[in-house]
């Protein structure tokens, strides 16, 4: 069983990379943000209590998010492994996740952190909003530049301290997320293999990070 955490600021491409990892490893995708939006959409008591925080880019209380995750990982599709996306977002959540997985005897395998400059993230958010409008769809309520700036500040203050927590466990790898999605996927693949993690089935794409591409051999000199 493989359990992965995908860390990264908003608009860093977590959703795109999550899809690739799910397909390669057969993992259940646990997006804390999507779980919360589902609760809001169903108008459950929990959803109603966190709607304002989610819409305005604020952190939802740790205990509520942990409660959602604890219930979700008990479902049958999580038996082969889980990809945690957007969770944990605080040290407290990271410690709680370790405790939950230890109780199941399935600790985290690797934490992948996506790195991107905030100027790039802002441009991506503008593109995301533009794409939705071009399709005649309203952007998500939390897809706006003001909310993005609030979420980036929260990420810096609350989530980045999680990185040293995992570095001390030697299960953290940082990946440049500014490159094209297939190049980012290749860098993630390299990080996974460095920790002895390989998919059960061959990857559909074999694109690798430029940093590990080997130069082509020089042609042999003609024999006299």
Secondary structure, DSSP 8 states (H G I E B T S, - for coil): -EEEEEEE-TTSSHHHHHHHHHHHHT-EEEEHHHHHHHHHHTT-HHHHHHHHHHHTT----HHHHHHHHHHHTTSGGGTTEEEEES---SHHHHHHHHHHHHHHT----EEEEEE--HHHHHHHHHHHHHHHHHTT----TT-SHHHHHHHHHHIIIIITHHHHHHHTTT-EEEEE-SS-HHHHHHHHHHHHHHTT---SS--S-----GGG------------
